[in-house]
Amino acid sequence: MSRVLGLLAAFVLMGSQLAGCASFSREDFTVAEAERAALGQGSDIRFNADDPQAALAFTAKARAELEKSGAQQFDILAISGGGADGAYGAGVMVGWTNTGARPTFAVVTGVSTGALIAPFAFLGPAWDGQLTAAYAGGKASDILQRRGLGLLFSSSLFSPNRLRQLVEAYVTPAMLREIAAEHAKGRRPLIVTTNLDTQQTVIWDMGAIATRRTPKALALFRDVLVASSSIPGVFPPVMIPLDDTGLSPIREMHVDGAVTAPFVSIPEGMFFWEAPDGRALKGRVHVIVNGQLDPAFAVTRGRVTAILARTFDSMMKSTARTHIAASRAFAERNDLDFEITMVPSDAESGSLNFDAASMKRLFTLGRDNVIKGIAWRKLG
């Protein structure tokens, strides 16, 4: 009996230690304190998507820089979330290069898995090899690293270690130097996270972060990518520290951008905006949906991962359809061409299916469909 009690005590002690490792305490702070701290971090590197003044100011500045560079047309690329189905979007980018028709994008936005694709898409075809390796080379096959016993006390099913290692392997000082150089030309790579404290969509100007050229900037760049890719329940949230403002330290809790926005072709604060007469630039909006949009029947198994995957897919489909309608209406009002590509409804896919062979098939499908000219659908 004493042995059983000893084992039970050891189990409880180990559980307490695991809980201490997996959980963290947070200091309370007010909205005003958070807003002041965010300004201290730098209003040039982020804004809330539902803030129309911030969105308009950002857009006006980007437009002025594009016009200064002599650009007559701008292309926006928005890459959605979708977990492992991001292999499709990666294939689309590589296939687009092969057609010789891939634009140089003025703006690239990424959400969740789209956030991981976005830096490569922004930097252009020279980075296709690394994009291919990341999504079709088996690099992500072990990204869902189980926690074991620690799961009992954790904020997520899986450890973030593999995801962070993948981000750190590709997001290097060399990548940030190239992004900073393109940022100086007026081009903008934007990544989306969800701030759980404020329940708002946050848009990060990754070019502005890269321009800071410090180890702290590299760490923030990586944190934002990991946060944008951290599906709640699957991976833990990312705590992003705000600069010291003389107040108590403030760390915001950020998770997957797809919680609030499946993709961002325009900030939600500008959904009903219309360019003044004579001020519209000729442009095109391209949206890559890393998933399927039509509802599909399937018996959902009673496992946590299966339920999470099915729930995530259902959420993505519903919100993506709504955002597509809003983006299309915006494009029509402002004389923008609008086109979209998505995973075909008859393809085998799954947001949490990181099997190397499955991801390679999706990558090949995206690449080949673009080359065949059947991937893109024009709307409006």
N, C-alpha and C positions, 0 to 999 in steps of 0.2 A: 504493500500500500504506500509506504513512504517513497518507494521508487517511482510509483505512478504520480504521486504528488510532486516529486522532484522534477519529473519530466514535464508536468503541467506548468510548474513554476518557470522552468527554463523556456517553455514555449511562449508563456505570457511575457517574460522578460525580453525574449527575442522579438516578439511582436511589437513591444513598446519601442525597442531600438529601431526596428524597421519603420514604425510610424514616425519616429523622430526624423529619420532620413528622408521619408517620402513627403511629409507634410512640412508646412512652414507657417510661422506666425506673421501677421501683418498689423502694422500700426494703422489706427483710424486716421483719416484725413478728410477734409471738406472739399466740396466742389471748387471753391475759390482757391484753396491751397493747391489743388491739382492743376487748375488753370494757370496759376502763376508759375508753377514748376514746369509745366509744358512750354510756356513762353521762354523760360530760362533755358530749356533744352534747345530751343530754336524754332521759331514759327516758319522758318524757311524750309524745314525738312519734313513737315507734316501738317495736315489739316483734317478736320472732320468732314466727311463726305456730305453731310446734311447741312453744312454751313454755306449758304449761297454766296455770302460776301467773300469768304475765303476761297471758295471754288472759282468765283469770277476773277478775283485778284490773281490767283495762280494761272488761270487760263489767259488772262490779258497779258501777263508777263511772258508766258511761253509763246504766245502769238507774236508779241513784239520782237522777241529774239529770233523767231522763225522768219519773220518778214525782214529783219535786219540781215539775215543770212541769204536773202534773195529767194526763199522758197515760195513757189507759186501754188503748190498743192501740199497738203499734209495727209499722212496715213496714220490712223490709229489702230493699234492691235490690242485687243482685249482677250486675255486667256483665262478661262474659267477654272474653278476647282474641279475635283473629281478623283482625287487619290491616285490609285494605280492606273486609272484610265487616262492620266496625263501622258501616258506613252503614245496615245493617239495624237495628241497635240504636238508632241515632240516629232513624231513622224511627219505630220503636216508641214512643220517648219523645214525639215530636211528635204521633203519632196518639193516644196515651194522653191527652194534653192535650185533644185535640179531642173525646174522648168525655165529658169532664167527670168522669171517674172516677179520675184520676191522684192517688195519695196524696201526702201530704207525708211523705217518708221519714225515719225516725229514723236510719237508717244507709244509706249508699250506698258500695259497694265497687267498685273498678275495676281491671282487669288489662289491660295492654297497650293495645290500642285502647279497651278499656273504661275505662282510666285517663283517656283524653282526653275521653270522654263524661261521666264521673262528675261533674266539677265543675258542668257544665251541668244534669245530672239532679238534683244535690243542691240547686242554687239555685232550680230550679222553672221553670214555664212562661214566665216573663218572659225567660228566656235561650234559648228555643226558636229564635228568629231567628238567633242566633249559631251554635247547634248545627246548624241547617239549612245555613247558609252554609259551615260547616267541612266537612260531609260530603256535601252535595248541590250545592254551588255551585262545584265544581271546584277548591277551594282545595288539595286534596291530590293533584291529578293529577300534579304533578311532584315528589312527595315522594321518589321513587327517583332521586336524582341520582347518575349514574355518576361514578366517580372518574377514569376515563381511565387513563393510565399509572401513576398512583399506586396502582391496584388491586394491582399486583405486590408492594407492600410494606405493604399496609394490613391492618387487622384486620377489615375488612368490605367487602362488595361495593359499598355505596353510602355516600355522604357523609351525615352527620347534619344538615347545614346546613339543608335544607328542613324537616325535622321540627322542629328547634329553632326556626326562624323561625315555623312554624305555632303552636307552643306559646307563644312570646313574644308573638305577635300577639293571642292570646285571653286568656292568663293575665296580667292586669294588676293593678296595685295596687287598682283598684276592685273586681275580682273577689275579691281576698283580703279586702278590708274586709267584703264581704257574707258571705263564708264564715265569717269570724271572728264576725260578729254571730249567725249561725245556730249556730255552735259554742257560743256563750255560752248558748243555749237548751237545750243538751244533745244536739243533733244531731251526727252524726259522718260526715264524708267520709273514706274510707280508700282508700289506693292501695297496690298490691302490687308489689314488685320481688323479684328473685332476687339474693342476695348470692353471687357466684361464689366468694369467698374462703372462706365458711363453708358453702356449698351449702344455704342456708336461705332460706325464704320470709320476707320482711320486710314487715310491715304498718305503713304510715306514717299517722299521724293528721294529715291535711292541715289540719284546723281548728286544731289546736294550733300548727302551723307558722304559719298565717295570723295567729294571735293575737299572734305576736311583733312583727308590724308593722315590720319593718326591711328594708332592701335585701337583706341577707343571707338573710332568710327568704324573700323573693320568689325569689331565685336558687335556694335549696334546693327550694322548691315546684316550680319549673320543672324542675330537675334530676331530681327524683323522677318527674315525668310523662314526661320524655324517656327515663329509664332503664327505666321500666315498659314503654315502647313500643319499646324497642330489641331487635328480634329478633336473636339472635346470628347472625353471618355476614352478615346484611342490613345492620344498623347496628352501629357500634362500641359497646362498653360505655361506661357513664358512670362516671367516677371521682367519688365523693362524699367530700369531705374531712370528717373528724371534727374536732371542736373541739380546740384546742391543750390538751394536758394536761401540758405540760412534757416530753413524750417526743418522739421523732422524729415528724415529721408522718406521719399515717396517712390514706391515701385508700382507701376500699373500692371494689371493682369490682362494679357493679350492672348487671343486664340485665333483659330482659323477664320480668315476673312469671309469664308463662305457662309458663316453663321448669319451674317447680315447682308451679304452681297455675293451672288454666285460668280459674277464678273462685273467689271466696271469699265464701260466704254465712255460714260460720262458720270460725274459725281451726282448723287441723287439730289443735291441742292440745286442742280441745273436742269432737272427733268423737264421743267416747263419754260425754260429760257429760250429766247429766240433772238438771233443775231439782228442788229439794227440794219435797216435798208442799206445796201451797198457795202456792208462790212463782212459778209460771209466769204470765207475762203473756200476754194474748191478743195474738197477732201473726200476721203473714203474711210469707212469704219469696217474693220474686219474682226469678227468674233469667233474664237475657237471654243466650242463647248466640249469639254472632256467628259462626255457622257451621252446618254440617250435622253431624248425629250419626251417621247411617247410613253404613257403608262404601259406596263407589261406585267402579265400575271406570272406569279411564281410562288410556290409554297415556301414560306419562310420557316426555316428550321428554328428549334427552340434554344439555340446557343446564343450567348451574349454577342459574339462577333457577328453572327448572321443577322441578329436583330438590329445591331448598330449599323451594319452595312446597308440593310434594306431601308432603315429609317433615313440614313444619310442620302441614299439614292433618291428616295421619294421627296425629301426636302429639296434636293438640288433640282430635280425635274420641275417641281412646282414653282420655285422662286426663279429659276432660269427662264421659264416661259413668261413670267411677269416682267422680268428685266428686259427680255428681248422685245416685248411689245412697247415698253417705255423708250428703249433705245431706238427702235425703228421709227416711232413717232417723232422723236427728237431729230433724227436724220432727215426725215421728210420735211420738217419745218425749216431746216437749215440747209437744204439742198445738198445733202451729203449722200453719197452712195453707201449702201449698207449690204454686207454679205456675211454669211455665217456658215460654219461647217460644224458637224457634230458626229459622234460615233453612230454609224448606221444601226437601225433598229434590229437588224438580223445578226449583228456581231455579238460574239461572246465577250462580255466585259463585266467588271465589278470593281467598285472603288477600293475595296480592301484586298483584292486578289493581286498580290505582288509577286506571284509566281513568274519566274524569269521567262519561261516559254510563252505564257499568256501575254506578258507585256511586250515581248518581241513581236507577237502576232499583231497586236494593236498598233505598234509602231509601224510595222510594214504596211498595214491597212491604210493608215493615215498617209504615209509617204506615197504609196501606189495610187490611191484615189486622187491625190493632187496631181500627180503626173498624168493620170488618165483624163483629168479635167472634169471629174465627177464629184469632187469634194465640196466645192463652194456653191452655195445657193444665194442668189441675189434677192434682196428684199427691198422694196421701195424704189 
